[in-house]
Amino acid sequence: MYNIFQPILSVDQAMNAEIDTYEMLIRNNNGEFPGINFLHSLTTQEGNDAWIKASRKSLKNALNEQQNRKIYINLEPCQMKFESIWQFLEEIREAYHDHVAIEITERRETIHSLDYLDREIQRLKEMGFELAIDDVCAGSNSYAFIKRQLKVVSRIKLSLLLFKDEDYELMISFVNAWLAFAKKHHLTFVIEGISNRQLAKKFAGNPVILQQGFYWGKGTAHFNSPEMSI
């Protein structure tokens, strides 16, 4: 397995795209997300040790090439119970400062109380990380959860893949609702799953919205990322 870095872009009305940040994504040898076995491995010390090793190398390769890049790394809630994860986060914060930020995923392999996650998210913020909540509307990243975190998060992300079985108008209604929420609370709003020009054009020119997805995938970079074995 290896990491790629997918661009997150600001797109103006004329469809000119400028890279805002990158998201570091794990991929298997088929170029896909490795799935449930990978997620389960992150509930173990061994799995997290491997994740740390690969992430450390990937970030070094990416940020040594160009110091002004900003990269979001995904953090699963289940990883927060491992002290080695916190040590790694302290390490990368010291090394890269604001060039690395955190996305909190929607998945929970183990059940934690909301109080537990509140404290851990606050700990991330106190370390100085910029925080995003990934895949709103999915898994545990509900409206109620996000409302609890408004004082510490600066970015939310909505994946259009959640609405693949719905019609276009209903999908747009969901997007507009979350866009209104983001505007009201002064959050950056990332729309993931931009798969074609029609979608890219629909959301172009809005200063609150950033775009991410297959349509813009030509900007995806590997930065000589190492293989990752878990």
ABEGO torsion letter per residue (X at the ends): XBBBBBBBBBBBAAGBBBBABBBBBBBBAAGBBAEAAAAAAAABAAAAAAAAAAAAAAAAAAAAABAABBBBBBBBAAAAABAAAAAAAAAAAAAAEAABBBBBBABBABBBBAAAAAAAAAAAAAAGBBBBBBGBGBEABBAAAAAAAAAABABBBBBAAAAAABBAAAAAAAAAAAAAAAAAAGBBBBBBGBABAAAAAAABGBAABBBBEAAAAAABBAGGBBBBBX
